[in-house]
Amino acid sequence: MPQRAATVVGGGIGGLAAAIALHRRGWRVEVLERAPKFTEIGAGISLWPNALRALEALGLADTVRSLGAVEATGGVRDRRGRWLSRTDNAELARRFGHPLVVLHRADLLRVLTEALPADIPRSGSEVSAVRDDGRSLVVEHAGGESRPDLVVGADGLRSVVRRALWPDADGPRYAGYSAWRMVTEPLPEPPSEGAATWGRGERFGYTALPGGRMYCFATASLPAGSTAHTTGADTTAASSCEYTGLLRRFGAWPDPIPALLAAVPEDAVLRHDLYDLPPLPSFVLGRVALLGDAAHAMTPNLGQGACQALEDAVTLAHCLDGTTDVPTALRSYDLLRRPRTQLITRRSARLGAVGQLSWPPAVLLRDTAARLVPARATLRSMTPVLAWTPPGDRVTATENENENR
């Protein structure tokens, strides 16, 4: 079989993972990233068992786990700091084969980049046009023009590939709330448990990173567009302004939140309005496939955005393995990935709506219901999300889960 060429547009987690999976199957791959460097700043990432299973398929799970932290327990608290629900990470690992691992996004991106030959990731290569003239695919970018056998659109929420080839698709929709992300300095005695604290139209969460640092995140229901700009020359000033606003909003919340905020550098706060993507009728068109946020951007309430992108990457390469019929292979990819990811997108949106409730009677009902649900039932409800295994696995996590009931 002659070597085939793939152009991956977007050098984030999903794009790099897809490039690794395709390269290891003999494809000639290029990754076109518009940013000047392959890097991530200022935030942590949660990798659930399904994501670690995808990383296993790429041969990278052990490396990634060595860079992350595994907490014993986590859960949800109310505005007064009382536990509403708790999750045992050991039980999570027993049921699904892996624990929840948290690490810095920059570390994950570095592992993925270093798993590729140095000439595949191409930074500073902004894509200006993608078209299919019926005979060949054409990708125009800062470095010239590519004519691959396959285009993978992994270029995020406002995907150039999606806009070019799905021009009638609905654009991103605002979730109704804004989010802050930050990493503390090393703490002498970091909290032993992670938690998400639910208030009225506001939430604050934290989880451990290696080296005594904590990854913190917060949300608040606000109009779209109220986010301060955090790029260019004004980055430090805007971040400091966001930090001041965070102290005003969350500084009196229950321990350990005030101490965590005090350990966050003032210039290390990122803020973004949150969006998801309305369902597309298909993730593929001819020899073009969308992946990750470009296909199914979702809110972060389930911690599944990057996890689903990793699943996409492994599944895409599997469907293309051993065939020259790219359009048929991509239709298989669409059938495997679209129903699952769109279901998870809806589930994440529903959880976010519950977490952002602000009417006091609704908040009381929410908190009471959460307190009454047994931990075992909570874990069982996560099975459809976490029990995924790469195509072709002989023993599945679902089977293991059934044995453990």
C-alpha positions as CSV (number, residue, x, y, z in Angstrom):
1,M,0.0,0.0,0.0
2,P,1.5,3.4,-1.0
3,Q,2.1,5.8,1.9
4,R,-0.8,8.1,2.4
5,A,-0.6,11.7,3.6
6,A,-2.6,13.4,6.3
7,T,-2.8,17.1,7.2
8,V,-3.9,17.7,10.8
9,V,-5.2,21.2,11.3
10,G,-4.6,22.2,14.9
11,G,-1.8,21.2,17.3
12,G,-3.8,20.8,20.5
13,I,-4.3,17.5,22.5
14,G,-6.6,15.9,19.9
15,G,-4.6,17.0,16.9
16,L,-1.3,15.7,18.2
17,A,-2.9,12.4,19.4
18,A,-4.4,11.9,16.0
19,A,-1.0,12.6,14.4
20,I,0.7,10.0,16.7
21,A,-1.9,7.4,15.9
22,L,-1.7,7.9,12.2
23,H,2.1,8.2,12.0
24,R,2.4,4.9,13.8
25,R,0.2,3.3,11.2
26,G,2.5,4.4,8.4
27,W,0.8,7.7,7.3
28,R,2.9,10.7,6.3
29,V,1.6,13.4,8.7
30,E,1.9,17.1,9.2
31,V,0.4,19.1,12.0
32,L,-0.3,22.7,11.2
33,E,-0.6,24.9,14.3
34,R,-1.2,28.7,14.0
35,A,0.5,29.5,17.4
36,P,4.2,30.2,17.4
37,K,4.9,27.4,19.8
38,F,3.3,24.1,20.8
39,T,2.5,24.9,24.4
40,E,-0.3,25.4,27.0
41,I,-0.3,27.9,29.8
42,G,-1.7,28.1,33.3
43,A,-4.2,25.3,33.7
44,G,-4.6,21.7,34.8
45,I,-6.4,18.9,33.1
46,S,-8.3,15.9,34.4
47,L,-7.7,12.6,32.7
48,W,-10.4,10.0,33.5
49,P,-10.1,6.2,32.9
50,N,-11.4,6.4,29.4
51,A,-8.7,9.0,28.4
52,L,-5.9,6.9,30.0
53,R,-7.2,3.9,28.0
54,A,-6.8,6.0,24.8
55,L,-3.3,7.0,25.9
56,E,-2.5,3.3,26.5
57,A,-3.4,2.7,22.9
58,L,-0.9,5.4,22.0
59,G,1.8,3.8,24.3
60,L,1.8,7.0,26.5
61,A,-0.3,6.2,29.5
62,D,2.6,5.3,31.9
63,T,4.5,8.5,31.0
64,V,1.5,10.7,31.5
65,R,0.5,9.1,34.8
66,S,4.1,9.6,36.1
67,L,3.6,13.4,35.6
68,G,0.2,13.6,37.3
69,A,-1.3,13.4,40.7
70,V,-3.9,11.0,42.0
71,E,-6.1,12.1,44.9
72,A,-7.6,9.6,47.3
73,T,-11.1,11.2,47.3
74,G,-13.0,14.1,45.8
75,G,-16.5,15.3,45.6
76,V,-19.0,18.1,45.8
77,R,-19.7,20.5,48.7
78,D,-22.4,23.1,49.4
79,R,-21.8,26.8,50.0
80,R,-21.2,26.2,53.7
81,G,-18.5,23.6,53.0
82,R,-20.6,20.5,53.8
83,W,-20.1,17.4,51.7
84,L,-22.9,16.6,49.3
85,S,-21.2,13.7,47.6
86,R,-17.8,12.0,47.6
87,T,-15.9,9.8,45.1
88,D,-13.3,7.3,46.1
89,N,-10.5,7.2,43.5
90,A,-9.5,3.7,44.5
91,E,-13.1,2.5,43.8
92,L,-13.0,4.4,40.5
93,A,-9.8,2.6,39.5
94,R,-11.2,-0.8,40.6
95,R,-14.3,-0.4,38.5
96,F,-12.7,1.2,35.4
97,G,-9.1,0.1,35.4
98,H,-7.6,3.5,36.0
99,P,-7.8,6.3,38.6
100,L,-8.5,10.0,37.9
101,V,-5.2,11.6,37.1
102,V,-4.7,15.4,37.1
103,L,-1.7,17.1,35.5
104,H,-0.7,20.4,33.9
105,R,-1.9,20.8,30.3
106,A,1.6,21.9,29.3
107,D,3.0,18.5,30.5
108,L,0.5,16.5,28.5
109,L,1.1,18.6,25.4
110,R,4.9,18.1,25.8
111,V,4.5,14.4,26.0
112,L,2.4,14.3,22.9
113,T,4.7,16.6,20.9
114,E,7.8,14.6,21.9
115,A,6.1,11.4,20.7
116,L,6.3,12.7,17.1
117,P,9.3,13.2,14.8
118,A,10.4,16.8,15.0
119,D,9.4,17.6,11.5
120,I,5.7,16.7,11.9
121,P,4.5,19.5,14.3
122,R,4.7,22.8,12.4
123,S,4.0,25.9,14.5
124,G,3.3,29.3,13.0
125,S,1.4,27.5,10.2
126,E,-2.0,29.2,10.2
127,V,-4.5,27.7,7.8
128,S,-6.3,30.2,5.6
129,A,-8.4,27.9,3.4
130,V,-9.5,24.2,3.1
131,R,-11.4,23.0,0.0
132,D,-12.2,19.8,-1.8
133,D,-12.4,20.4,-5.6
134,G,-13.7,16.8,-6.2
135,R,-10.3,15.5,-7.3
136,S,-8.1,16.6,-4.4
137,L,-8.1,18.2,-1.0
138,V,-6.3,21.5,-0.8
139,V,-5.1,23.1,2.4
140,E,-3.6,26.6,2.2
141,H,-1.4,27.7,5.0
142,A,1.4,30.0,6.0
143,G,4.0,27.6,4.7
144,G,2.4,27.1,1.3
145,E,-0.2,24.5,0.1
146,S,-0.8,20.9,1.0
147,R,-2.7,18.2,-1.0
148,P,-3.2,15.3,1.4
149,D,-5.3,12.2,1.2
150,L,-6.9,13.1,4.5
151,V,-7.6,16.3,6.4
152,V,-8.3,16.2,10.1
153,G,-9.9,19.3,11.5
154,A,-8.7,19.5,15.1
155,D,-8.6,23.3,15.3
156,G,-11.0,23.9,18.2
157,L,-14.2,25.7,19.0
158,R,-14.0,28.2,16.1
159,S,-12.6,25.7,13.6
160,V,-11.5,27.0,10.2
161,V,-12.0,23.6,8.7
162,R,-15.6,23.4,10.0
163,R,-16.4,26.9,8.8
164,A,-15.0,26.1,5.3
165,L,-16.7,22.8,4.7
166,W,-19.7,23.0,7.0
167,P,-20.7,26.6,6.2
168,D,-24.4,26.1,7.2
169,A,-23.7,24.6,10.6
170,D,-24.7,26.5,13.7
171,G,-21.9,28.3,15.5
172,P,-20.9,27.9,19.1
173,R,-23.5,28.7,21.7
174,Y,-22.8,30.5,25.0
175,A,-23.4,28.3,28.1
176,G,-24.5,31.2,30.2
177,Y,-21.4,31.4,32.5
178,S,-17.8,32.3,32.5
179,A,-14.9,30.3,33.9
180,W,-11.6,31.1,35.7
181,R,-8.6,28.7,35.7
182,M,-5.4,29.0,37.8
183,V,-2.6,27.1,39.4
184,T,-1.3,27.9,42.9
185,E,2.3,28.1,44.0
186,P,3.4,25.0,46.0
187,L,1.7,24.7,49.3
188,P,3.4,23.4,52.5
189,E,0.2,21.5,53.4
190,P,-2.0,21.1,50.3
191,P,-5.6,19.9,50.8
192,S,-5.8,16.1,50.9
193,E,-9.1,16.0,49.0
194,G,-10.3,17.8,45.9
195,A,-13.8,19.3,45.8
196,A,-16.2,21.4,43.8
197,T,-18.2,23.8,45.9
198,W,-21.6,24.7,44.6
199,G,-23.1,28.1,45.5
200,R,-25.9,30.1,43.9
201,G,-24.9,30.8,40.2
202,E,-21.3,30.2,41.2
203,R,-18.9,27.3,41.7
204,F,-15.3,26.9,42.9
205,G,-13.3,23.7,42.5
206,Y,-9.8,22.5,43.3
207,T,-7.7,19.4,42.8
208,A,-4.1,18.4,43.4
209,L,-1.2,18.7,41.0
210,P,2.3,17.3,41.6
211,G,4.7,19.2,43.7
212,G,2.2,20.6,46.2
213,R,0.4,22.8,43.7
214,M,-3.3,22.9,43.3
215,Y,-5.3,23.4,40.1
216,C,-8.3,25.7,40.8
217,F,-11.3,26.6,38.7
218,A,-14.4,28.7,39.2
219,T,-17.5,29.7,37.3
220,A,-20.1,32.4,37.6
221,S,-23.3,33.1,35.6
222,L,-22.5,36.3,33.6
223,P,-23.4,37.9,30.3
224,A,-21.3,36.8,27.3
225,G,-18.5,39.1,26.5
226,S,-17.7,40.3,30.0
227,T,-14.4,38.4,29.9
228,A,-11.3,40.6,30.3
229,H,-8.8,40.3,27.4
230,T,-5.8,38.2,28.5
231,T,-3.6,38.3,25.4
232,G,-0.9,40.5,24.1
233,A,0.8,43.3,26.1
234,D,-2.1,43.7,28.6
235,T,-2.0,40.0,29.8
236,T,-0.5,40.8,33.2
237,A,-2.8,43.7,33.9
238,A,-5.9,41.9,32.8
239,S,-5.0,38.8,34.8
240,S,-4.4,40.9,38.0
241,C,-7.8,42.5,37.5
242,E,-9.4,39.0,37.2
243,Y,-7.6,38.0,40.4
244,T,-9.0,41.0,42.3
245,G,-12.5,40.0,41.0
246,L,-12.0,36.4,42.2
247,L,-11.0,37.5,45.7
248,R,-14.1,39.7,45.9
249,R,-16.4,36.9,44.6
250,F,-14.9,33.8,46.4
251,G,-12.6,35.2,49.1
252,A,-15.1,34.5,51.9
253,W,-16.0,31.0,50.7
254,P,-15.3,28.0,53.0
255,D,-11.8,26.7,53.7
256,P,-9.5,26.0,52.0
257,I,-10.7,28.3,49.2
258,P,-9.3,31.6,50.7
259,A,-5.9,30.0,51.3
260,L,-5.8,28.6,47.8
261,L,-6.6,32.0,46.3
262,A,-3.9,33.5,48.4
263,A,-1.4,31.1,46.9
264,V,-2.3,32.0,43.3
265,P,0.0,34.5,41.6
266,E,-1.9,37.6,40.6
267,D,-0.8,37.3,37.0
268,A,-1.7,33.6,36.6
269,V,-5.5,33.8,36.3
270,L,-7.1,32.8,33.0
271,R,-10.7,33.6,32.2
272,H,-12.9,32.5,29.4
273,D,-16.6,32.5,28.5
274,L,-17.8,28.9,28.1
275,Y,-19.4,27.5,24.9
276,D,-20.5,24.3,23.5
277,L,-21.3,23.3,19.9
278,P,-24.8,22.4,18.7
279,P,-24.9,18.9,17.2
280,L,-23.6,18.5,13.7
281,P,-25.3,16.1,11.3
282,S,-22.0,14.5,10.6
283,F,-18.3,14.8,11.7
284,V,-17.1,13.8,8.2
285,L,-17.3,15.1,4.6
286,G,-15.6,13.0,2.0
287,R,-12.0,12.7,3.1
288,V,-12.3,15.4,5.9
289,A,-13.0,14.5,9.5
290,L,-13.6,16.8,12.5
291,L,-12.2,15.9,15.9
292,G,-12.3,17.2,19.4
293,D,-13.7,20.7,20.0
294,A,-14.0,21.3,16.2
295,A,-16.6,18.5,16.2
296,H,-18.2,18.5,19.6
297,A,-17.0,21.3,21.9
298,M,-18.5,20.8,25.3
299,T,-18.6,22.5,28.6
300,P,-16.0,21.3,31.2
301,N,-18.5,20.0,33.8
302,L,-17.7,16.4,33.2
303,G,-14.0,17.0,32.6
304,Q,-14.4,15.2,29.3
305,G,-13.3,17.7,26.6
306,A,-9.7,16.4,26.2
307,C,-10.7,12.9,27.1
308,Q,-13.2,12.7,24.2
309,A,-10.6,14.2,21.8
310,L,-8.2,11.4,22.8
311,E,-10.9,8.9,22.1
312,D,-11.6,10.5,18.7
313,A,-7.9,10.3,17.8
314,V,-7.5,6.6,18.6
315,T,-10.9,5.7,16.9
316,L,-10.1,7.6,13.8
317,A,-6.8,5.9,13.2
318,H,-8.4,2.5,13.9
319,C,-11.1,3.1,11.3
320,L,-8.4,4.1,8.7
321,D,-6.2,1.1,9.5
322,G,-5.6,-1.2,6.5
323,T,-7.9,0.5,4.0
324,T,-7.4,2.8,1.1
325,D,-11.1,3.8,1.1
326,V,-10.9,6.9,3.2
327,P,-14.5,8.1,2.8
328,T,-15.9,4.8,4.0
329,A,-13.5,4.6,6.9
330,L,-14.5,8.1,7.9
331,R,-18.2,7.2,7.8
332,S,-17.3,4.4,10.3
333,Y,-15.6,6.9,12.5
334,D,-18.6,9.2,12.4
335,L,-20.9,6.3,13.4
336,L,-18.7,5.4,16.3
337,R,-18.0,8.9,17.6
338,R,-20.9,11.3,16.9
339,P,-23.7,9.6,19.0
340,R,-21.3,9.2,22.0
341,T,-19.8,12.6,22.0
342,Q,-23.1,14.4,21.4
343,L,-24.6,12.5,24.3
344,I,-21.7,13.5,26.6
345,T,-22.0,17.1,25.4
346,R,-25.7,17.2,26.4
347,R,-25.0,15.5,29.7
348,S,-22.3,18.0,30.5
349,A,-24.6,20.9,29.6
350,R,-27.3,19.5,32.0
351,L,-24.8,19.1,34.8
352,G,-23.6,22.7,34.3
353,A,-27.2,24.0,34.4
354,V,-27.7,22.2,37.7
355,G,-24.4,23.5,39.1
356,Q,-25.2,27.1,38.1
357,L,-28.7,27.2,39.7
358,S,-29.2,30.4,41.6
359,W,-32.9,30.5,42.8
360,P,-32.7,29.5,46.5
361,P,-35.5,26.9,46.5
362,A,-33.9,25.2,43.5
363,V,-30.5,25.3,45.1
364,L,-31.9,23.7,48.3
365,L,-33.6,21.0,46.3
366,R,-30.4,20.4,44.2
367,D,-28.2,20.1,47.3
368,T,-30.6,17.8,49.1
369,A,-30.9,15.5,46.1
370,A,-27.1,15.3,45.8
371,R,-26.7,14.5,49.5
372,L,-29.2,11.6,49.2
373,V,-27.7,9.8,46.2
374,P,-25.4,7.0,47.3
375,A,-21.8,7.1,46.1
376,R,-22.2,3.8,44.4
377,A,-25.0,5.1,42.3
378,T,-23.0,8.1,41.3
379,L,-20.2,5.9,40.1
380,R,-22.6,3.6,38.3
381,S,-24.1,6.6,36.5
382,M,-20.6,7.5,35.2
383,T,-20.2,4.0,33.5
384,P,-21.5,5.1,30.0
385,V,-18.8,7.8,30.0
386,L,-15.8,6.1,31.7
387,A,-16.2,2.5,30.4
388,W,-15.1,3.3,26.9
389,T,-12.3,1.1,25.4
390,P,-10.5,1.5,22.1
391,P,-12.0,-0.4,19.2
392,G,-10.7,-3.9,19.1
393,D,-10.1,-4.4,22.8
394,R,-11.0,-7.9,23.8
395,V,-11.9,-7.3,27.4
396,T,-13.9,-4.2,28.1
397,A,-14.3,-2.0,31.2
398,T,-18.1,-2.5,30.8
399,E,-17.6,-6.3,31.3
400,N,-15.5,-5.6,34.4
401,E,-18.1,-3.2,35.7
402,N,-20.9,-5.8,35.3
403,E,-18.7,-8.3,37.2
404,N,-18.3,-5.8,40.0
405,R,-22.0,-5.1,40.6
